[in-house]
Structures are given as C-alpha cells and as structure tokens.
Amino acid sequence: MEKITGNMTIGEILEVREDVAPILLNMGMHCLGCPSAQMETLEEACAVHGVDVNEILSQMNK
C-alpha cells in the first residue's frame, strides 16, 4: 500500500487509495472530481478547509 503524503494531489491520492474518499468527504471536501482536486495538494486542501494535515494523514495511512 502506497503511503499518502501531504504533497500528493487529491487526484493522485484517489488513484492509489479510493478507500480514503470518505475521510476527504468528512473533512468537507465534497468536490472530489472537480478540476481543483486534480491540481490541489492535500496540504493545500487542508489549509482551505481548516483541517490539520497531519491528522488527516494519520487517518489515511492507518
């Protein structure tokens, strides 16, 4: 299983681990298929949504 990092785009994350989509949805990112998701890193998305990137990474990499 590939480790997810904060500098991966949302699109990259979903390509390698579709199972983490509910975690992203719970953080408030409801537009997983939009163009921004293909260009925005997890760190950037967390900053926009006011979420701690380390907490999300911990959940995703369990």
Long-range contacts (C-beta under 8 A, 24 or more apart in sequence): 3-61, 4-42, 4-57, 4-60, 4-61, 5-42, 5-57, 6-41, 6-42, 6-43, 6-46, 6-53, 6-57, 7-41, 7-42, 7-43, 8-41, 8-42, 9-37, 9-38, 9-39, 9-40, 9-41, 9-42, 10-36, 10-37, 10-38, 10-40, 10-41, 10-42, 10-45, 11-37, 11-38, 11-39, 13-42, 13-60, 17-60, 20-59, 20-60, 23-56, 23-59, 23-60, 27-51, 27-56
